Amino acid sequence: LAVPDIAIVERKFAATDPIRYPVGTVLAVVEIVSPGSEPQDRMIKPQLYADTGIAVYWRFELAPKPHIIVSELRRSLFVHTITASAGERTVIPCPFPVDLDPAELARQ
């Protein structure tokens, strides 16, 4: 069982037990990569999320500069679709449009 750092779920499930969302209600997951979690966040968890059919996976990398790698599920595998880099505003369209600069999300 993989537990993401952040799960984006259908509104009607937002107040339920965050460990046990029904299959198909998780719209996206976000992992924040920190020292020691790299293998899990980059290789193991994406495969577990793909196996459960989660459509969107964001990986928030803090080093060397904050950036977000967005991947979408296609044919049971995550495919990299967007990289949002620190210092640049980026619109990430999935699971819904979000306009952000990863540098603003990381504490300096």
DSSP file (Angstrom, degrees, kcal/mol; ACC not computed):
  #  RESIDUE AA STRUCTURE BP1 BP2  ACC     N-H-->O    O-->H-N    N-H-->O    O-->H-N    TCO  KAPPA ALPHA  PHI   PSI    X-CA   Y-CA   Z-CA
    1    1 A L              0   0    0      0, 0.0     2,-0.4     0, 0.0    47,-0.0   0.000 360.0 360.0 360.0 123.6    0.0    0.0    0.0
    2    2 A A        -     0   0    0     43,-0.1     0, 0.0    46,-0.1     0, 0.0  -0.847 360.0-160.1-101.0 134.7    1.5    3.4   -1.1
    3    3 A V        -     0   0    0     -2,-0.4    16,-0.1     4,-0.0    42,-0.0  -0.954  15.1-144.5-114.6 114.2    0.5    6.5    0.8
    4    4 A P        -     0   0    0      0, 0.0    27,-0.2     0, 0.0     3,-0.2  -0.303  18.4-124.1 -74.6 160.5    1.1    9.7   -1.2
    5    5 A D  S    S+     0   0    0     25,-1.0     2,-0.4     1,-0.3    26,-0.2   0.882 101.3  14.3 -66.6 -38.4    2.2   13.0    0.4
    6    6 A I  E     -A   30   0A   0     24,-1.9    24,-2.7     2,-0.0     2,-0.4  -1.000  69.1-166.3-138.4 135.8   -0.8   14.6   -1.2
    7    7 A A  E     -A   29   0A   0     -2,-0.4     2,-0.6    22,-0.2    22,-0.2  -0.990   9.3-153.7-121.9 131.6   -3.9   13.0   -2.8
    8    8 A I  E     +A   28   0A   0     20,-3.0    19,-2.7    -2,-0.4    20,-1.6  -0.922  29.1 175.0-102.9 117.0   -6.4   15.0   -4.9
    9    9 A V  E     -A   26   0A   0     -2,-0.6    17,-0.2    17,-0.3     5,-0.1  -0.740  39.6 -77.1-122.5 165.4   -9.7   13.3   -4.7
   10   10 A E    >   -     0   0    0     15,-2.1     3,-2.3    -2,-0.2     4,-0.4  -0.365  50.3-114.7 -59.0 141.5  -13.3   13.8   -5.8
   11   11 A R  G >  S+     0   0    0      1,-0.3     3,-1.6     2,-0.2     4,-0.3   0.833 112.0  60.1 -50.3 -43.0  -14.9   16.4   -3.6
   12   12 A K  G 3  S+     0   0    0      1,-0.3    -1,-0.3     2,-0.1     3,-0.2   0.663 109.0  45.2 -66.9 -13.5  -17.5   14.1   -2.1
   13   13 A F  G X  S+     0   0    0     -3,-2.3     3,-1.8    12,-0.1    -1,-0.3   0.401  82.1 100.1-105.4   1.0  -14.7   11.9   -0.7
   14   14 A A  T <  S+     0   0    0     -3,-1.6    -2,-0.1    -4,-0.4    -1,-0.1   0.791  84.3  46.3 -60.4 -30.2  -12.5   14.7    0.7
   15   15 A A  T 3  S+     0   0    0     -4,-0.3    -1,-0.3    -3,-0.2    -2,-0.1   0.332  96.2  96.7 -96.3   8.1  -13.7   14.3    4.3
   16   16 A T  S <  S-     0   0    0     -3,-1.8     5,-0.1     1,-0.2    -3,-0.1  -0.287  95.4 -58.8 -90.1 179.0  -13.3   10.5    4.4
   17   17 A D    >   -     0   0    0      3,-0.2     3,-1.3     1,-0.2    -1,-0.2  -0.404  47.0-148.9 -58.5 115.8  -10.5    8.4    5.7
   18   18 A P  T 3  S+     0   0    0      0, 0.0     3,-0.4     0, 0.0    -1,-0.2   0.633  92.0  58.8 -69.0 -11.8   -7.5    9.5    3.7
   19   19 A I  T 3  S+     0   0    0      1,-0.2     2,-0.1   -16,-0.1    -2,-0.1   0.697 110.1  40.9 -86.8 -18.5   -5.9    6.1    3.8
   20   20 A R    <   +     0   0    0     -3,-1.3    -1,-0.2     2,-0.0    -3,-0.2  -0.402  67.7 163.1-132.3  58.6   -8.8    4.3    2.2
   21   21 A Y        -     0   0    0     -3,-0.4     5,-0.1     1,-0.1     3,-0.1  -0.544  48.3-102.0 -72.6 141.5  -10.2    6.2   -0.7
   22   22 A P    >   -     0   0    0      0, 0.0     3,-2.1     0, 0.0     4,-0.4  -0.330  46.7 -90.3 -62.2 145.6  -12.4    4.1   -3.0
   23   23 A V  T 3  S+     0   0    0      1,-0.3    30,-0.1     2,-0.1    -3,-0.0  -0.292 114.4  25.1 -54.8 136.2  -10.7    3.0   -6.3
   24   24 A G  T 3  S+     0   0    0     28,-0.3    -1,-0.3     2,-0.1    29,-0.0   0.336  99.1  90.0  90.6  -6.8  -11.4    5.5   -9.0
   25   25 A T    <   +     0   0    0     -3,-2.1   -15,-2.1   -16,-0.1     2,-0.7   0.599  62.9  89.5 -97.2 -12.6  -11.9    8.5   -6.7
   26   26 A V  E     -A    9   0A   0     -4,-0.4    29,-0.5   -17,-0.2   -17,-0.3  -0.771  51.8-177.6 -87.3 117.1   -8.3    9.6   -6.5
   27   27 A L  E     -     0   0A   0    -19,-2.7    29,-0.5    -2,-0.7     2,-0.3   0.821  65.0 -12.4 -83.5 -33.7   -7.7   12.1   -9.4
   28   28 A A  E     -Ab   8  56A   0    -20,-1.6   -20,-3.0    27,-0.1     2,-0.3  -0.983  56.5-145.2-161.8 157.2   -4.0   12.7   -8.8
   29   29 A V  E     -Ab   7  57A   0     27,-1.9    29,-2.9    -2,-0.3     2,-0.4  -0.953   9.2-155.0-128.1 153.1   -1.2   12.0   -6.3
   30   30 A V  E     -Ab   6  58A   0    -24,-2.7   -24,-1.9    -2,-0.3   -25,-1.0  -0.994   4.3-166.6-128.4 130.3    1.8   14.2   -5.4
   31   31 A E  E     - b   0  59A   0     27,-2.4    29,-3.2    -2,-0.4     2,-0.7  -0.963  11.3-149.6-114.1 135.2    5.1   12.9   -3.9
   32   32 A I  E     - b   0  60A   0     -2,-0.4     2,-0.4    27,-0.2    29,-0.2  -0.918  20.9-138.3-103.5 112.0    7.6   15.3   -2.4
   33   33 A V  E     + b   0  61A   0     27,-2.4    29,-0.6    -2,-0.7    30,-0.1  -0.564  30.9 168.7 -78.3 125.4   11.0   13.8   -2.9
   34   34 A S    >   -     0   0    0     -2,-0.4     3,-2.8    27,-0.1     4,-0.5  -0.883  48.5 -69.0-129.5 163.1   13.3   14.1    0.0
   35   35 A P  T 3  S+     0   0    0      0, 0.0    -1,-0.0     0, 0.0     0, 0.0  -0.289 124.3  20.7 -54.2 128.2   16.7   12.6    0.9
   36   36 A G  T 3  S+     0   0    0     -3,-0.0     4,-0.2     0, 0.0    -3,-0.0   0.129 112.7  72.7  98.8 -19.5   16.1    8.9    1.5
   37   37 A S    <>  +     0   0    0     -3,-2.8     4,-2.8     1,-0.1     5,-0.3   0.396  63.0 104.5-105.4   3.2   12.8    8.7   -0.4
   38   38 A E  H  > S+     0   0    0     -4,-0.5     4,-2.5     1,-0.2     5,-0.4   0.911  79.8  45.8 -54.6 -52.7   14.2    8.9   -3.9
   39   39 A P  H  >>S+     0   0    0      0, 0.0     4,-2.1     0, 0.0     5,-1.7   0.922 117.0  45.1 -60.4 -42.2   13.8    5.3   -5.0
   40   40 A Q  I  4>S+     0   0    0     -4,-0.2     5,-3.4     3,-0.2    -2,-0.2   0.938 118.1  42.5 -64.4 -46.3   10.3    5.0   -3.6
   41   41 A D  I  <5S+     0   0    0     -4,-2.8    -1,-0.2     1,-0.2    -3,-0.2   0.776 122.0  38.5 -74.1 -27.3    9.1    8.3   -5.1
   42   42 A R  I  <5S+     0   0    0     -4,-2.5    -1,-0.2    -5,-0.3    -2,-0.2   0.758 135.6   4.7 -95.5 -27.7   10.8    7.9   -8.5
   43   43 A M  I  X5S+     0   0    0     -4,-2.1     4,-1.1    -5,-0.4    -3,-0.2   0.738 125.4  42.6-125.3 -49.8   10.3    4.2   -9.2
   44   44 A I  I  ><S+     0   0    0     -5,-1.7     4,-1.9     2,-0.2     3,-0.3   0.970 113.6  44.6 -74.7 -54.5    8.3    2.2   -6.7
   45   45 A K  H  ><S+     0   0    0     -5,-3.4     4,-2.9     1,-0.2     5,-0.3   0.891 108.4  56.8 -62.6 -41.4    5.3    4.4   -5.9
   46   46 A P  H  > S+     0   0    0      0, 0.0     4,-2.5     0, 0.0    -1,-0.2   0.911 108.9  47.8 -56.8 -39.2    4.6    5.5   -9.5
   47   47 A Q  H  X S+     0   0    0     -4,-1.1     4,-2.4    -3,-0.3    -2,-0.2   0.910 111.6  49.4 -67.6 -40.5    4.2    1.8  -10.5
   48   48 A L  H  X S+     0   0    0     -4,-1.9     4,-1.1     2,-0.2    -1,-0.2   0.914 113.1  47.3 -63.0 -42.4    1.9    1.1   -7.5
   49   49 A Y  H  <>S+     0   0    0     -4,-2.9     5,-2.1     1,-0.2     4,-0.5   0.899 111.6  50.6 -66.3 -40.0   -0.2    4.2   -8.5
   50   50 A A  H ><5S+     0   0    0     -4,-2.5     3,-1.3    -5,-0.3    -2,-0.2   0.910 105.7  56.5 -63.0 -41.2   -0.3    3.1  -12.1
   51   51 A D  H 3<5S+     0   0    0     -4,-2.4    -1,-0.2     1,-0.3    -2,-0.2   0.795 108.1  47.9 -61.9 -27.8   -1.4   -0.4  -11.1
   52   52 A T  T 3<5S-     0   0    0     -4,-1.1   -28,-0.3    -3,-0.4    -1,-0.3   0.482 118.1-112.5 -92.5  -2.3   -4.4    1.2   -9.2
   53   53 A G  T < 5 +     0   0    0     -3,-1.3     2,-0.3    -4,-0.5    -3,-0.2   0.660  53.2 165.4  85.4  16.5   -5.3    3.4  -12.2
   54   54 A I      < -     0   0    0     -5,-2.1    -1,-0.3     1,-0.1   -27,-0.1  -0.545  27.6-150.4 -66.8 128.4   -4.5    6.8  -10.7
   55   55 A A        +     0   0    0    -29,-0.5    18,-2.8    -2,-0.3     2,-0.4   0.759  69.0  37.5 -79.1 -27.2   -4.5    9.0  -13.8
   56   56 A V  E     -bC  28  72A   0    -29,-0.5   -27,-1.9    16,-0.2     2,-0.4  -0.987  56.6-173.4-136.0 135.5   -2.0   11.7  -12.8
   57   57 A Y  E     -bC  29  71A   0     14,-2.7    14,-2.5    -2,-0.4     2,-0.5  -0.988   4.6-168.0-129.3 121.8    1.3   11.7  -10.8
   58   58 A W  E     -bC  30  70A   0    -29,-2.9   -27,-2.4    -2,-0.4     2,-0.5  -0.921   3.4-163.5-107.4 134.4    3.2   14.8   -9.8
   59   59 A R  E     -bC  31  69A   0     10,-2.4    10,-2.6    -2,-0.5     2,-0.8  -0.964   6.5-156.4-117.7 114.6    6.7   14.4   -8.4
   60   60 A F  E     -bC  32  68A   0    -29,-3.2   -27,-2.4    -2,-0.5     2,-0.4  -0.811  10.6-166.0 -94.9 107.7    7.9   17.5   -6.6
   61   61 A E  E     -bC  33  67A   0      6,-2.9     6,-2.4    -2,-0.8   -27,-0.1  -0.798  11.5-169.9 -94.9 132.6   11.7   17.5   -6.6
   62   62 A L        +     0   0    0    -29,-0.6    -1,-0.1    -2,-0.4   -28,-0.1   0.709  51.1 100.4 -94.1 -23.5   13.5   19.9   -4.2
   63   63 A A  S    S-     0   0    0    -30,-0.1     2,-0.1     1,-0.1     4,-0.1  -0.909  87.3   0.0-123.4 149.6   17.0   19.6   -5.5
   64   64 A P  S    S-     0   0    0      0, 0.0    -1,-0.1     0, 0.0    -2,-0.0  -0.921 142.6 -17.7 -72.6 -29.2   18.9   21.0   -7.3
   65   65 A K  S    S-     0   0    0     -2,-0.1    -2,-0.1    -4,-0.0    -4,-0.1  -0.962  86.5 -87.8-129.1 151.2   16.1   23.6   -7.7
   66   66 A P        +     0   0    0      0, 0.0    20,-1.3     0, 0.0     2,-0.3  -0.351  60.2 154.1 -59.4 132.2   12.5   23.0   -7.0
   67   67 A H  E     -CD  61  85A   0     -6,-2.4    -6,-2.9    18,-0.2     2,-0.5  -0.982  34.7-136.9-155.6 154.5   10.6   21.6   -9.9
   68   68 A I  E     -CD  60  84A   0     16,-2.4    16,-2.9    -2,-0.3     2,-0.6  -0.960   9.4-157.3-118.0 128.5    7.5   19.4  -10.5
   69   69 A I  E     -CD  59  83A   0    -10,-2.6   -10,-2.4    -2,-0.5     2,-0.5  -0.926  12.7-158.4-105.1 120.0    7.4   16.6  -13.0
   70   70 A V  E     -CD  58  82A   0     12,-3.1    11,-3.1    -2,-0.6    12,-1.4  -0.846  11.3-178.3-103.2 132.0    3.9   15.8  -14.1
   71   71 A S  E     -CD  57  80A   0    -14,-2.5   -14,-2.7    -2,-0.5     2,-0.4  -0.979  11.1-154.0-130.0 144.2    3.1   12.4  -15.6
   72   72 A E  E     -CD  56  79A   0      7,-2.4     7,-2.7    -2,-0.4     2,-0.4  -0.919  26.7-108.9-118.5 144.8   -0.2   11.0  -17.0
   73   73 A L  E     + D   0  78A   0    -18,-2.8     2,-0.4    -2,-0.4     5,-0.2  -0.559  41.9 167.7 -75.5 124.6   -1.2    7.4  -17.1
   74   74 A R  E >   - D   0  77A   0      3,-3.3     3,-1.3    -2,-0.4    -2,-0.0  -0.963  70.0 -13.8-140.7 120.2   -1.3    6.0  -20.6
   75   75 A R  T 3  S-     0   0    0     -2,-0.4     3,-0.1     1,-0.3    -1,-0.1   0.907 128.9 -52.9  53.5  45.6   -1.6    2.2  -21.3
   76   76 A S  T 3  S+     0   0    0      1,-0.2     2,-0.3   -26,-0.1    -1,-0.3   0.576 122.9  93.7  70.2  12.5   -0.9    1.4  -17.6
   77   77 A L  E <  S-D   74   0A   0     -3,-1.3    -3,-3.3    -5,-0.1     2,-0.4  -0.981  77.0-115.5-132.4 147.2    2.3    3.4  -17.5
   78   78 A F  E     -D   73   0A   0     -2,-0.3     2,-0.5    -5,-0.2    -5,-0.2  -0.681  28.2-161.9 -82.1 132.6    3.1    7.0  -16.5
   79   79 A V  E     -D   72   0A   0     -7,-2.7    -7,-2.4    -2,-0.4     2,-0.2  -0.964  23.6-117.0-116.6 127.8    4.3    9.2  -19.3
   80   80 A H  E     +D   71   0A   0     -2,-0.5    -9,-0.3    -9,-0.2     3,-0.1  -0.438  42.2 162.8 -63.5 126.8    6.1   12.5  -18.5
   81   81 A T  E     +     0   0A   0    -11,-3.1     2,-0.3     1,-0.4   -10,-0.2   0.705  56.4  14.0-118.0 -32.9    4.0   15.4  -19.9
   82   82 A I  E     -D   70   0A   0    -12,-1.4   -12,-3.1     2,-0.0     2,-0.5  -0.999  48.7-158.5-147.3 144.6    5.2   18.6  -18.2
   83   83 A T  E     -D   69   0A   0     -2,-0.3     2,-0.6   -14,-0.2   -14,-0.2  -0.990  11.9-159.6-121.5 122.7    8.1   19.9  -16.1
   84   84 A A  E     -D   68   0A   0    -16,-2.9   -16,-2.4    -2,-0.5     2,-0.3  -0.901  17.1-157.2-100.1 118.6    7.4   23.0  -14.1
   85   85 A S  E >   -D   67   0A   0     -2,-0.6     3,-1.7   -18,-0.2   -18,-0.2  -0.694  23.7 -95.3-102.7 149.4   10.7   24.7  -13.2
   86   86 A A  T 3  S+     0   0    0    -20,-1.3    -1,-0.1    -2,-0.3     3,-0.1  -0.302 110.1  26.4 -57.8 137.9   11.5   27.1  -10.4
   87   87 A G  T 3  S+     0   0    0      1,-0.2     2,-0.4     0, 0.0    -1,-0.2   0.400 106.1  90.8  88.8  -2.1   11.3   30.7  -11.4
   88   88 A E  S <  S-     0   0    0     -3,-1.7     2,-0.4    12,-0.0    -1,-0.2  -0.991  73.2-130.8-128.1 131.7    8.8   30.1  -14.1
   89   89 A R        -     0   0    0     -2,-0.4     2,-0.4    12,-0.1    12,-0.2  -0.651  32.7-176.1 -76.7 133.9    5.0   30.2  -13.9
   90   90 A T  E     -E  100   0B   0     10,-2.8    10,-2.5    -2,-0.4     2,-0.7  -0.993  24.1-138.9-134.0 137.8    3.5   27.0  -15.4
   91   91 A V  E     -E   99   0B   0     -2,-0.4     8,-0.2     8,-0.2    -2,-0.0  -0.885  15.6-163.0 -96.0 118.2    0.0   26.0  -16.0
   92   92 A I  E     -E   98   0B   0      6,-3.2     6,-2.1    -2,-0.7     4,-0.2  -0.912   2.3-163.2 -99.1 116.4   -0.4   22.3  -15.2
   93   93 A P        +     0   0    0      0, 0.0    -1,-0.1     0, 0.0     6,-0.1   0.630  45.3 111.8 -80.7 -13.1   -3.7   21.3  -16.8
   94   94 A C  S    S-     0   0    0      1,-0.2     4,-0.1     2,-0.1   -66,-0.0  -0.955  86.0  -2.0-128.0 140.1   -4.4   18.0  -15.0
   95   95 A P  S    S-     0   0    0      0, 0.0    -1,-0.2     0, 0.0   -67,-0.0  -0.995 144.8 -25.1 -80.3 -10.3   -6.3   16.9  -13.0
   96   96 A F  S    S-     0   0    0     -4,-0.2    -2,-0.1     2,-0.0    -4,-0.1  -0.950  89.6 -71.1-153.8 158.5   -7.5   20.5  -13.3
   97   97 A P        +     0   0    0      0, 0.0     2,-0.4     0, 0.0    -6,-0.1  -0.298  51.4 175.8 -62.1 127.8   -5.7   23.8  -14.3
   98   98 A V  E     -E   92   0B   0     -6,-2.1    -6,-3.2    -2,-0.1     2,-0.6  -0.997  16.8-156.5-132.1 126.6   -3.2   25.0  -11.7
   99   99 A D  E     +E   91   0B   0     -2,-0.4     2,-0.3    -8,-0.2    -8,-0.2  -0.919  35.5 143.4-105.0 117.1   -0.9   28.0  -12.3
  100  100 A L  E     -E   90   0B   0    -10,-2.5   -10,-2.8    -2,-0.6    -2,-0.1  -0.960  48.9-139.6-150.5 165.3    2.2   27.8  -10.1
  101  101 A D    >   -     0   0    0     -2,-0.3     3,-2.1   -12,-0.2     4,-0.5  -0.983  22.0-145.7-123.7 114.8    5.9   28.4   -9.7
  102  102 A P  G >> S+     0   0    0      0, 0.0     3,-1.2     0, 0.0     4,-0.7   0.777  96.8  66.9 -54.4 -27.6    7.5   25.6   -7.8
  103  103 A A  G >4 S+     0   0    0      1,-0.3     3,-0.6   -18,-0.2   -17,-0.1   0.830  95.7  56.4 -62.2 -30.1    9.9   28.0   -6.2
  104  104 A E  G <4 S+     0   0    0     -3,-2.1    -1,-0.3     1,-0.2   -18,-0.0   0.657 104.1  54.1 -75.3 -14.8    7.0   29.5   -4.3
  105  105 A L  G <4 S+     0   0    0     -3,-1.2     2,-0.5    -4,-0.5    -1,-0.2   0.585  96.4  76.2 -94.0 -12.2    6.1   26.1   -2.8
  106  106 A A  S << S-     0   0    0     -4,-0.7     2,-0.3    -3,-0.6   -44,-0.0  -0.859  80.9-125.1-106.8 132.8    9.5   25.4   -1.3
  107  107 A R              0   0    0     -2,-0.5    -2,-0.1     1,-0.1    -3,-0.1  -0.570 360.0 360.0 -71.9 131.2   10.8   27.0    1.8
  108  108 A Q              0   0    0     -2,-0.3    -1,-0.1    -5,-0.0    -5,-0.0   0.460 360.0 360.0 -83.6 360.0   14.1   28.7    1.2
